[in-house]
């Protein structure tokens, strides 16, 4: 994340909710599972603006 590289991982929905609500943090990653990874990658490749936004958010997150 510190390099500004978009990260694709699986985030358990309960954990994601806990992080957002209890810790008041937003993790700048893209969530995917085996059955969705193709569509997630296809979306990222076709959406350069989304990649740039993820890069900025990831860098800020890593600097905290």
N, CA, C and O atoms as a Tripos MOL2 file, in Angstrom:
@<TRIPOS>MOLECULE
protein
  256   255    64     0     0
PROTEIN
NO_CHARGES

@<TRIPOS>ATOM
      1 N           0.8150   -1.1920    0.0000 N.3       1 UNK1
      2 CA          0.0000    0.0000    0.0000 C.3       1 UNK1
      3 C           0.8590    1.2560    0.0000 C.2       1 UNK1
      4 O           0.4910    2.2560   -0.6160 O.2       1 UNK1
      5 N           1.9760    1.2170    0.6700 N.am      2 UNK2
      6 CA          2.8380    2.3880    0.7350 C.3       2 UNK2
      7 C           3.3560    2.7850   -0.6430 C.2       2 UNK2
      8 O           3.6830    3.9490   -0.8750 O.2       2 UNK2
      9 N           3.4310    1.8270   -1.5470 N.am      3 UNK3
     10 CA          3.8800    2.1170   -2.9070 C.3       3 UNK3
     11 C           2.7440    2.6200   -3.7860 C.2       3 UNK3
     12 O           2.9550    2.9770   -4.9450 O.2       3 UNK3
     13 N           1.5430    2.6460   -3.2270 N.am      4 UNK4
     14 CA          0.4010    3.1070   -3.9980 C.3       4 UNK4
     15 C          -0.1330    2.0670   -4.9610 C.2       4 UNK4
     16 O          -0.7890    2.4030   -5.9480 O.2       4 UNK4
     17 N           0.1440    0.8160   -4.6800 N.am      5 UNK5
     18 CA         -0.3240   -0.2680   -5.5390 C.3       5 UNK5
     19 C          -1.6770   -0.7530   -5.0180 C.2       5 UNK5
     20 O          -1.7980   -1.0830   -3.8380 O.2       5 UNK5
     21 N          -2.6930   -0.8000   -5.8770 N.am      6 UNK6
     22 CA         -3.9970   -1.2930   -5.4260 C.3       6 UNK6
     23 C          -3.8880   -2.7290   -4.8950 C.2       6 UNK6
     24 O          -3.2130   -3.5750   -5.4810 O.2       6 UNK6
     25 N          -4.5540   -2.9730   -3.7980 N.am      7 UNK7
     26 CA         -4.5170   -4.2780   -3.1460 C.3       7 UNK7
     27 C          -5.8780   -4.9360   -3.2980 C.2       7 UNK7
     28 O          -6.9120   -4.3250   -3.0280 O.2       7 UNK7
     29 N          -5.8650   -6.1960   -3.7350 N.am      8 UNK8
     30 CA         -7.0950   -6.9740   -3.8580 C.3       8 UNK8
     31 C          -6.9940   -8.1390   -2.8860 C.2       8 UNK8
     32 O          -6.1070   -8.9850   -2.9980 O.2       8 UNK8
     33 N          -7.9150   -8.1690   -1.9330 N.am      9 UNK9
     34 CA         -7.9290   -9.2200   -0.9250 C.3       9 UNK9
     35 C          -9.3800   -9.5900   -0.6230 C.2       9 UNK9
     36 O         -10.3140   -8.9450   -1.0970 O.2       9 UNK9
     37 N          -9.5430  -10.6350    0.1690 N.am     10 UNK10
     38 CA        -10.8690  -10.9510    0.6800 C.3      10 UNK10
     39 C         -10.9810  -10.3500    2.0740 C.2      10 UNK10
     40 O         -10.1260  -10.5780    2.9300 O.2      10 UNK10
     41 N         -12.0320   -9.5890    2.2900 N.am     11 UNK11
     42 CA        -12.3050   -9.0400    3.6150 C.3      11 UNK11
     43 C         -13.6390   -9.6070    4.0760 C.2      11 UNK11
     44 O         -14.6640   -9.4310    3.4180 O.2      11 UNK11
     45 N         -13.6120  -10.2790    5.1940 N.am     12 UNK12
     46 CA        -14.8460  -10.7840    5.7790 C.3      12 UNK12
     47 C         -15.7650   -9.5890    6.0310 C.2      12 UNK12
     48 O         -15.3310   -8.6080    6.6340 O.2      12 UNK12
     49 N         -17.0260   -9.6460    5.5850 N.am     13 UNK13
     50 CA        -17.9360   -8.5090    5.7570 C.3      13 UNK13
     51 C         -18.0890   -8.0450    7.2120 C.2      13 UNK13
     52 O         -18.2280   -6.8490    7.4680 O.2      13 UNK13
     53 N         -18.0650   -8.9820    8.1560 N.am     14 UNK14
     54 CA        -18.1660   -8.6080    9.5710 C.3      14 UNK14
     55 C         -16.9360   -7.8230   10.0200 C.2      14 UNK14
     56 O         -17.0460   -6.8610   10.7790 O.2      14 UNK14
     57 N         -15.7810   -8.2360    9.5510 N.am     15 UNK15
     58 CA        -14.5390   -7.5380    9.8960 C.3      15 UNK15
     59 C         -14.5300   -6.1540    9.2570 C.2      15 UNK15
     60 O         -14.1250   -5.1790    9.8900 O.2      15 UNK15
     61 N         -14.9710   -6.0680    8.0160 N.am     16 UNK16
     62 CA        -15.0170   -4.7810    7.3420 C.3      16 UNK16
     63 C         -15.9410   -3.8060    8.0710 C.2      16 UNK16
     64 O         -15.6080   -2.6330    8.2410 O.2      16 UNK16
     65 N         -17.0850   -4.2930    8.4940 N.am     17 UNK17
     66 CA        -18.0300   -3.4620    9.2490 C.3      17 UNK17
     67 C         -17.4080   -3.0070   10.5580 C.2      17 UNK17
     68 O         -17.5280   -1.8390   10.9290 O.2      17 UNK17
     69 N         -16.7470   -3.9110   11.2590 N.am     18 UNK18
     70 CA        -16.0950   -3.5710   12.5300 C.3      18 UNK18
     71 C         -15.0430   -2.4790   12.3160 C.2      18 UNK18
     72 O         -14.9860   -1.5110   13.0740 O.2      18 UNK18
     73 N         -14.2330   -2.6330   11.3080 N.am     19 UNK19
     74 CA        -13.1740   -1.6570   11.0400 C.3      19 UNK19
     75 C         -13.7700   -0.2870   10.7290 C.2      19 UNK19
     76 O         -13.2870    0.7320   11.2230 O.2      19 UNK19
     77 N         -14.8090   -0.2660    9.9180 N.am     20 UNK20
     78 CA        -15.4290    1.0040    9.5400 C.3      20 UNK20
     79 C         -16.1660    1.6510   10.6990 C.2      20 UNK20
     80 O         -16.0400    2.8560   10.9180 O.2      20 UNK20
     81 N         -16.9400    0.8600   11.4500 N.am     21 UNK21
     82 CA        -17.7880    1.4320   12.4980 C.3      21 UNK21
     83 C         -17.0710    1.6070   13.8260 C.2      21 UNK21
     84 O         -17.1810    2.6610   14.4530 O.2      21 UNK21
     85 N         -16.3480    0.6030   14.2580 N.am     22 UNK22
     86 CA        -15.7180    0.6470   15.5780 C.3      22 UNK22
     87 C         -14.3820    1.3820   15.5700 C.2      22 UNK22
     88 O         -14.0590    2.1050   16.5130 O.2      22 UNK22
     89 N         -13.6210    1.1990   14.5220 N.am     23 UNK23
     90 CA        -12.2960    1.8210   14.4630 C.3      23 UNK23
     91 C         -12.2990    3.1100   13.6520 C.2      23 UNK23
     92 O         -11.3060    3.8360   13.6100 O.2      23 UNK23
     93 N         -13.4330    3.3810   13.0110 N.am     24 UNK24
     94 CA        -13.5940    4.5830   12.1870 C.3      24 UNK24
     95 C         -12.4790    4.6980   11.1510 C.2      24 UNK24
     96 O         -11.8870    5.7620   10.9680 O.2      24 UNK24
     97 N         -12.2080    3.5910   10.4850 N.am     25 UNK25
     98 CA        -11.1730    3.5540    9.4510 C.3      25 UNK25
     99 C         -11.7600    2.9840    8.1790 C.2      25 UNK25
    100 O         -12.6850    2.1730    8.2220 O.2      25 UNK25
    101 N         -11.2370    3.3980    7.0730 N.am     26 UNK26
    102 CA        -11.6410    2.8910    5.7800 C.3      26 UNK26
    103 C         -10.4240    2.2520    5.1360 C.2      26 UNK26
    104 O          -9.4330    2.9320    4.8660 O.2      26 UNK26
    105 N         -10.4890    0.9580    4.8890 N.am     27 UNK27
    106 CA         -9.3510    0.2640    4.3040 C.3      27 UNK27
    107 C          -9.4090    0.4200    2.7840 C.2      27 UNK27
    108 O         -10.3920    0.0220    2.1590 O.2      27 UNK27
    109 N          -8.3750    0.9900    2.1930 N.am     28 UNK28
    110 CA         -8.3830    1.2390    0.7550 C.3      28 UNK28
    111 C          -7.9640    0.0100   -0.0570 C.2      28 UNK28
    112 O          -6.9320    0.0170   -0.7280 O.2      28 UNK28
    113 N          -8.7690   -1.0250    0.0150 N.am     29 UNK29
    114 CA         -8.5090   -2.2420   -0.7370 C.3      29 UNK29
    115 C          -9.7630   -2.6260   -1.5030 C.2      29 UNK29
    116 O         -10.8530   -2.1230   -1.2320 O.2      29 UNK29
    117 N          -9.5940   -3.5100   -2.4480 N.am     30 UNK30
    118 CA        -10.7120   -4.0370   -3.2030 C.3      30 UNK30
    119 C         -10.9210   -5.4720   -2.7370 C.2      30 UNK30
    120 O          -9.9860   -6.2720   -2.7240 O.2      30 UNK30
    121 N         -12.1340   -5.7870   -2.3620 N.am     31 UNK31
    122 CA        -12.4380   -7.1320   -1.8870 C.3      31 UNK31
    123 C         -12.8700   -8.0190   -3.0400 C.2      31 UNK31
    124 O         -13.6550   -7.6110   -3.8950 O.2      31 UNK31
    125 N         -12.3440   -9.2420   -3.0510 N.am     32 UNK32
    126 CA        -12.7130  -10.2070   -4.0900 C.3      32 UNK32
    127 C         -12.5700  -11.6200   -3.5290 C.2      32 UNK32
    128 O         -11.7990  -11.8740   -2.6030 O.2      32 UNK32
    129 N         -13.3300  -12.5130   -4.1180 N.am     33 UNK33
    130 CA        -13.1930  -13.9340   -3.8110 C.3      33 UNK33
    131 C         -12.9060  -14.6620   -5.1180 C.2      33 UNK33
    132 O         -12.9030  -14.0510   -6.1860 O.2      33 UNK33
    133 N         -12.6720  -15.9280   -5.0350 N.am     34 UNK34
    134 CA        -12.3220  -16.7110   -6.2170 C.3      34 UNK34
    135 C         -13.3250  -16.5150   -7.3480 C.2      34 UNK34
    136 O         -12.9370  -16.4090   -8.5120 O.2      34 UNK34
    137 N         -14.5850  -16.4670   -7.0170 N.am     35 UNK35
    138 CA        -15.6170  -16.3810   -8.0400 C.3      35 UNK35
    139 C         -15.8090  -14.9660   -8.5990 C.2      35 UNK35
    140 O         -16.4940  -14.7910   -9.6070 O.2      35 UNK35
    141 N         -15.2160  -13.9610   -7.9590 N.am     36 UNK36
    142 CA        -15.3900  -12.5770   -8.4250 C.3      36 UNK36
    143 C         -14.0980  -11.9240   -8.8970 C.2      36 UNK36
    144 O         -14.1250  -10.7940   -9.3860 O.2      36 UNK36
    145 N         -12.9850  -12.6010   -8.7630 N.am     37 UNK37
    146 CA        -11.6970  -11.9780   -9.0530 C.3      37 UNK37
    147 C         -11.5900  -11.5130  -10.5090 C.2      37 UNK37
    148 O         -11.0240  -10.4520  -10.7740 O.2      37 UNK37
    149 N         -12.1130  -12.2750  -11.4350 N.am     38 UNK38
    150 CA        -12.0550  -11.8760  -12.8430 C.3      38 UNK38
    151 C         -12.7860  -10.5590  -13.0670 C.2      38 UNK38
    152 O         -12.2430   -9.6500  -13.6950 O.2      38 UNK38
    153 N         -13.9970  -10.4480  -12.5660 N.am     39 UNK39
    154 CA        -14.7830   -9.2250  -12.7450 C.3      39 UNK39
    155 C         -14.1410   -8.0360  -12.0340 C.2      39 UNK39
    156 O         -14.1530   -6.9190  -12.5510 O.2      39 UNK39
    157 N         -13.5870   -8.2770  -10.8590 N.am     40 UNK40
    158 CA        -12.9270   -7.2080  -10.1040 C.3      40 UNK40
    159 C         -11.7140   -6.6870  -10.8820 C.2      40 UNK40
    160 O         -11.5320   -5.4780  -11.0190 O.2      40 UNK40
    161 N         -10.9010   -7.5950  -11.3820 N.am     41 UNK41
    162 CA         -9.7300   -7.1860  -12.1630 C.3      41 UNK41
    163 C         -10.1440   -6.4830  -13.4540 C.2      41 UNK41
    164 O          -9.5430   -5.4790  -13.8370 O.2      41 UNK41
    165 N         -11.1520   -7.0020  -14.1130 N.am     42 UNK42
    166 CA        -11.6540   -6.3940  -15.3470 C.3      42 UNK42
    167 C         -12.1360   -4.9680  -15.0850 C.2      42 UNK42
    168 O         -11.8800   -4.0650  -15.8820 O.2      42 UNK42
    169 N         -12.8290   -4.7720  -13.9730 N.am     43 UNK43
    170 CA        -13.3080   -3.4450  -13.6010 C.3      43 UNK43
    171 C         -12.1460   -2.4910  -13.3380 C.2      43 UNK43
    172 O         -12.1700   -1.3440  -13.7840 O.2      43 UNK43
    173 N         -11.1450   -2.9530  -12.6280 N.am     44 UNK44
    174 CA         -9.9940   -2.0980  -12.3330 C.3      44 UNK44
    175 C          -9.2300   -1.7300  -13.6020 C.2      44 UNK44
    176 O          -8.8520   -0.5730  -13.7900 O.2      44 UNK44
    177 N          -9.0090   -2.6950  -14.4530 N.am     45 UNK45
    178 CA         -8.2580   -2.4420  -15.6840 C.3      45 UNK45
    179 C          -8.9860   -1.4280  -16.5680 C.2      45 UNK45
    180 O          -8.3470   -0.6150  -17.2360 O.2      45 UNK45
    181 N         -10.2980   -1.4740  -16.5750 N.am     46 UNK46
    182 CA        -11.0570   -0.5740  -17.4380 C.3      46 UNK46
    183 C         -11.3870    0.7640  -16.7820 C.2      46 UNK46
    184 O         -11.9920    1.6300  -17.4140 O.2      46 UNK46
    185 N         -10.9940    0.9380  -15.5230 N.am     47 UNK47
    186 CA        -11.3500    2.1580  -14.8030 C.3      47 UNK47
    187 C         -10.1000    2.7820  -14.1820 C.2      47 UNK47
    188 O          -9.8310    2.6070  -12.9940 O.2      47 UNK47
    189 N          -9.3500    3.5030  -14.9930 N.am     48 UNK48
    190 CA         -8.0870    4.0950  -14.5290 C.3      48 UNK48
    191 C          -8.2960    5.0820  -13.3880 C.2      48 UNK48
    192 O          -7.4590    5.1800  -12.4900 O.2      48 UNK48
    193 N          -9.3950    5.8070  -13.4170 N.am     49 UNK49
    194 CA         -9.6800    6.7670  -12.3450 C.3      49 UNK49
    195 C          -9.8430    6.0620  -10.9970 C.2      49 UNK49
    196 O          -9.3980    6.5730   -9.9700 O.2      49 UNK49
    197 N         -10.4710    4.9070  -11.0020 N.am     50 UNK50
    198 CA        -10.6490    4.1330   -9.7650 C.3      50 UNK50
    199 C          -9.2950    3.6760   -9.2230 C.2      50 UNK50
    200 O          -9.0630    3.6950   -8.0140 O.2      50 UNK50
    201 N          -8.4110    3.2690  -10.1200 N.am     51 UNK51
    202 CA         -7.0690    2.8550   -9.7070 C.3      51 UNK51
    203 C          -6.3270    4.0290   -9.0800 C.2      51 UNK51
    204 O          -5.6880    3.8720   -8.0400 O.2      51 UNK51
    205 N          -6.4060    5.1970   -9.6990 N.am     52 UNK52
    206 CA         -5.7240    6.3720   -9.1560 C.3      52 UNK52
    207 C          -6.2500    6.7230   -7.7670 C.2      52 UNK52
    208 O          -5.4690    7.0610   -6.8770 O.2      52 UNK52
    209 N          -7.5550    6.6480   -7.5770 N.am     53 UNK53
    210 CA         -8.1450    6.9410   -6.2710 C.3      53 UNK53
    211 C          -7.6750    5.9270   -5.2290 C.2      53 UNK53
    212 O          -7.3440    6.3050   -4.1060 O.2      53 UNK53
    213 N          -7.6430    4.6550   -5.5890 N.am     54 UNK54
    214 CA         -7.1530    3.6220   -4.6690 C.3      54 UNK54
    215 C          -5.6860    3.8630   -4.3170 C.2      54 UNK54
    216 O          -5.2850    3.6750   -3.1680 O.2      54 UNK54
    217 N          -4.8900    4.2760   -5.2970 N.am     55 UNK55
    218 CA         -3.4750    4.5430   -5.0480 C.3      55 UNK55
    219 C          -3.2990    5.6590   -4.0210 C.2      55 UNK55
    220 O          -2.4920    5.5360   -3.0990 O.2      55 UNK55
    221 N          -4.0430    6.7360   -4.1790 N.am     56 UNK56
    222 CA         -3.9470    7.8570   -3.2450 C.3      56 UNK56
    223 C          -4.3840    7.4490   -1.8440 C.2      56 UNK56
    224 O          -3.7100    7.7520   -0.8590 O.2      56 UNK56
    225 N          -5.5190    6.7600   -1.7650 N.am     57 UNK57
    226 CA         -6.0450    6.3480   -0.4590 C.3      57 UNK57
    227 C          -5.1130    5.3320    0.2160 C.2      57 UNK57
    228 O          -4.9290    5.3690    1.4320 O.2      57 UNK57
    229 N          -4.5290    4.4320   -0.5750 N.am     58 UNK58
    230 CA         -3.6330    3.4210   -0.0240 C.3      58 UNK58
    231 C          -2.3790    4.0800    0.5640 C.2      58 UNK58
    232 O          -1.9300    3.7120    1.6500 O.2      58 UNK58
    233 N          -1.8290    5.0350   -0.1460 N.am     59 UNK59
    234 CA         -0.6390    5.7300    0.3330 C.3      59 UNK59
    235 C          -0.9270    6.4570    1.6410 C.2      59 UNK59
    236 O          -0.1420    6.3770    2.5870 O.2      59 UNK59
    237 N          -2.0670    7.1730    1.6950 N.am     60 UNK60
    238 CA         -2.4420    7.8770    2.9160 C.3      60 UNK60
    239 C          -2.6350    6.9060    4.0780 C.2      60 UNK60
    240 O          -2.2130    7.1740    5.2030 O.2      60 UNK60
    241 N          -3.2680    5.7900    3.7940 N.am     61 UNK61
    242 CA         -3.5240    4.7760    4.8350 C.3      61 UNK61
    243 C          -2.2050    4.2380    5.3860 C.2      61 UNK61
    244 O          -2.0590    4.0760    6.5980 O.2      61 UNK61
    245 N          -1.2550    3.9640    4.5110 N.am     62 UNK62
    246 CA          0.0330    3.4170    4.9330 C.3      62 UNK62
    247 C           0.8500    4.4170    5.7500 C.2      62 UNK62
    248 O           1.6490    4.0230    6.5990 O.2      62 UNK62
    249 N           0.6480    5.7080    5.4920 N.am     63 UNK63
    250 CA          1.3910    6.7310    6.2070 C.3      63 UNK63
    251 C           0.8660    6.9780    7.6080 C.2      63 UNK63
    252 O           1.5600    7.6000    8.4130 O.2      63 UNK63
    253 N          -0.3260    6.5170    7.9290 N.am     64 UNK64
    254 CA         -0.9040    6.7430    9.2720 C.3      64 UNK64
    255 C          -0.2080    5.9320   10.3210 C.2      64 UNK64
    256 O          -0.5680    6.0040   11.4960 O.2      64 UNK64
@<TRIPOS>BOND
     1     1     2 1
     2     2     3 1
     3     3     4 2
     4     3     5 am
     5     5     6 1
     6     6     7 1
     7     7     8 2
     8     7     9 am
     9     9    10 1
    10    10    11 1
    11    11    12 2
    12    11    13 am
    13    13    14 1
    14    14    15 1
    15    15    16 2
    16    15    17 am
    17    17    18 1
    18    18    19 1
    19    19    20 2
    20    19    21 am
    21    21    22 1
    22    22    23 1
    23    23    24 2
    24    23    25 am
    25    25    26 1
    26    26    27 1
    27    27    28 2
    28    27    29 am
    29    29    30 1
    30    30    31 1
    31    31    32 2
    32    31    33 am
    33    33    34 1
    34    34    35 1
    35    35    36 2
    36    35    37 am
    37    37    38 1
    38    38    39 1
    39    39    40 2
    40    39    41 am
    41    41    42 1
    42    42    43 1
    43    43    44 2
    44    43    45 am
    45    45    46 1
    46    46    47 1
    47    47    48 2
    48    47    49 am
    49    49    50 1
    50    50    51 1
    51    51    52 2
    52    51    53 am
    53    53    54 1
    54    54    55 1
    55    55    56 2
    56    55    57 am
    57    57    58 1
    58    58    59 1
    59    59    60 2
    60    59    61 am
    61    61    62 1
    62    62    63 1
    63    63    64 2
    64    63    65 am
    65    65    66 1
    66    66    67 1
    67    67    68 2
    68    67    69 am
    69    69    70 1
    70    70    71 1
    71    71    72 2
    72    71    73 am
    73    73    74 1
    74    74    75 1
    75    75    76 2
    76    75    77 am
    77    77    78 1
    78    78    79 1
    79    79    80 2
    80    79    81 am
    81    81    82 1
    82    82    83 1
    83    83    84 2
    84    83    85 am
    85    85    86 1
    86    86    87 1
    87    87    88 2
    88    87    89 am
    89    89    90 1
    90    90    91 1
    91    91    92 2
    92    91    93 am
    93    93    94 1
    94    94    95 1
    95    95    96 2
    96    95    97 am
    97    97    98 1
    98    98    99 1
    99    99   100 2
   100    99   101 am
   101   101   102 1
   102   102   103 1
   103   103   104 2
   104   103   105 am
   105   105   106 1
   106   106   107 1
   107   107   108 2
   108   107   109 am
   109   109   110 1
   110   110   111 1
   111   111   112 2
   112   111   113 am
   113   113   114 1
   114   114   115 1
   115   115   116 2
   116   115   117 am
   117   117   118 1
   118   118   119 1
   119   119   120 2
   120   119   121 am
   121   121   122 1
   122   122   123 1
   123   123   124 2
   124   123   125 am
   125   125   126 1
   126   126   127 1
   127   127   128 2
   128   127   129 am
   129   129   130 1
   130   130   131 1
   131   131   132 2
   132   131   133 am
   133   133   134 1
   134   134   135 1
   135   135   136 2
   136   135   137 am
   137   137   138 1
   138   138   139 1
   139   139   140 2
   140   139   141 am
   141   141   142 1
   142   142   143 1
   143   143   144 2
   144   143   145 am
   145   145   146 1
   146   146   147 1
   147   147   148 2
   148   147   149 am
   149   149   150 1
   150   150   151 1
   151   151   152 2
   152   151   153 am
   153   153   154 1
   154   154   155 1
   155   155   156 2
   156   155   157 am
   157   157   158 1
   158   158   159 1
   159   159   160 2
   160   159   161 am
   161   161   162 1
   162   162   163 1
   163   163   164 2
   164   163   165 am
   165   165   166 1
   166   166   167 1
   167   167   168 2
   168   167   169 am
   169   169   170 1
   170   170   171 1
   171   171   172 2
   172   171   173 am
   173   173   174 1
   174   174   175 1
   175   175   176 2
   176   175   177 am
   177   177   178 1
   178   178   179 1
   179   179   180 2
   180   179   181 am
   181   181   182 1
   182   182   183 1
   183   183   184 2
   184   183   185 am
   185   185   186 1
   186   186   187 1
   187   187   188 2
   188   187   189 am
   189   189   190 1
   190   190   191 1
   191   191   192 2
   192   191   193 am
   193   193   194 1
   194   194   195 1
   195   195   196 2
   196   195   197 am
   197   197   198 1
   198   198   199 1
   199   199   200 2
   200   199   201 am
   201   201   202 1
   202   202   203 1
   203   203   204 2
   204   203   205 am
   205   205   206 1
   206   206   207 1
   207   207   208 2
   208   207   209 am
   209   209   210 1
   210   210   211 1
   211   211   212 2
   212   211   213 am
   213   213   214 1
   214   214   215 1
   215   215   216 2
   216   215   217 am
   217   217   218 1
   218   218   219 1
   219   219   220 2
   220   219   221 am
   221   221   222 1
   222   222   223 1
   223   223   224 2
   224   223   225 am
   225   225   226 1
   226   226   227 1
   227   227   228 2
   228   227   229 am
   229   229   230 1
   230   230   231 1
   231   231   232 2
   232   231   233 am
   233   233   234 1
   234   234   235 1
   235   235   236 2
   236   235   237 am
   237   237   238 1
   238   238   239 1
   239   239   240 2
   240   239   241 am
   241   241   242 1
   242   242   243 1
   243   243   244 2
   244   243   245 am
   245   245   246 1
   246   246   247 1
   247   247   248 2
   248   247   249 am
   249   249   250 1
   250   250   251 1
   251   251   252 2
   252   251   253 am
   253   253   254 1
   254   254   255 1
   255   255   256 2
@<TRIPOS>SUBSTRUCTURE
     1 UNK1         2 RESIDUE 1 A UNK
     2 UNK2         6 RESIDUE 1 A UNK
     3 UNK3        10 RESIDUE 1 A UNK
     4 UNK4        14 RESIDUE 1 A UNK
     5 UNK5        18 RESIDUE 1 A UNK
     6 UNK6        22 RESIDUE 1 A UNK
     7 UNK7        26 RESIDUE 1 A UNK
     8 UNK8        30 RESIDUE 1 A UNK
     9 UNK9        34 RESIDUE 1 A UNK
    10 UNK10       38 RESIDUE 1 A UNK
    11 UNK11       42 RESIDUE 1 A UNK
    12 UNK12       46 RESIDUE 1 A UNK
    13 UNK13       50 RESIDUE 1 A UNK
    14 UNK14       54 RESIDUE 1 A UNK
    15 UNK15       58 RESIDUE 1 A UNK
    16 UNK16       62 RESIDUE 1 A UNK
    17 UNK17       66 RESIDUE 1 A UNK
    18 UNK18       70 RESIDUE 1 A UNK
    19 UNK19       74 RESIDUE 1 A UNK
    20 UNK20       78 RESIDUE 1 A UNK
    21 UNK21       82 RESIDUE 1 A UNK
    22 UNK22       86 RESIDUE 1 A UNK
    23 UNK23       90 RESIDUE 1 A UNK
    24 UNK24       94 RESIDUE 1 A UNK
    25 UNK25       98 RESIDUE 1 A UNK
    26 UNK26      102 RESIDUE 1 A UNK
    27 UNK27      106 RESIDUE 1 A UNK
    28 UNK28      110 RESIDUE 1 A UNK
    29 UNK29      114 RESIDUE 1 A UNK
    30 UNK30      118 RESIDUE 1 A UNK
    31 UNK31      122 RESIDUE 1 A UNK
    32 UNK32      126 RESIDUE 1 A UNK
    33 UNK33      130 RESIDUE 1 A UNK
    34 UNK34      134 RESIDUE 1 A UNK
    35 UNK35      138 RESIDUE 1 A UNK
    36 UNK36      142 RESIDUE 1 A UNK
    37 UNK37      146 RESIDUE 1 A UNK
    38 UNK38      150 RESIDUE 1 A UNK
    39 UNK39      154 RESIDUE 1 A UNK
    40 UNK40      158 RESIDUE 1 A UNK
    41 UNK41      162 RESIDUE 1 A UNK
    42 UNK42      166 RESIDUE 1 A UNK
    43 UNK43      170 RESIDUE 1 A UNK
    44 UNK44      174 RESIDUE 1 A UNK
    45 UNK45      178 RESIDUE 1 A UNK
    46 UNK46      182 RESIDUE 1 A UNK
    47 UNK47      186 RESIDUE 1 A UNK
    48 UNK48      190 RESIDUE 1 A UNK
    49 UNK49      194 RESIDUE 1 A UNK
    50 UNK50      198 RESIDUE 1 A UNK
    51 UNK51      202 RESIDUE 1 A UNK
    52 UNK52      206 RESIDUE 1 A UNK
    53 UNK53      210 RESIDUE 1 A UNK
    54 UNK54      214 RESIDUE 1 A UNK
    55 UNK55      218 RESIDUE 1 A UNK
    56 UNK56      222 RESIDUE 1 A UNK
    57 UNK57      226 RESIDUE 1 A UNK
    58 UNK58      230 RESIDUE 1 A UNK
    59 UNK59      234 RESIDUE 1 A UNK
    60 UNK60      238 RESIDUE 1 A UNK
    61 UNK61      242 RESIDUE 1 A UNK
    62 UNK62      246 RESIDUE 1 A UNK
    63 UNK63      250 RESIDUE 1 A UNK
    64 UNK64      254 RESIDUE 1 A UNK
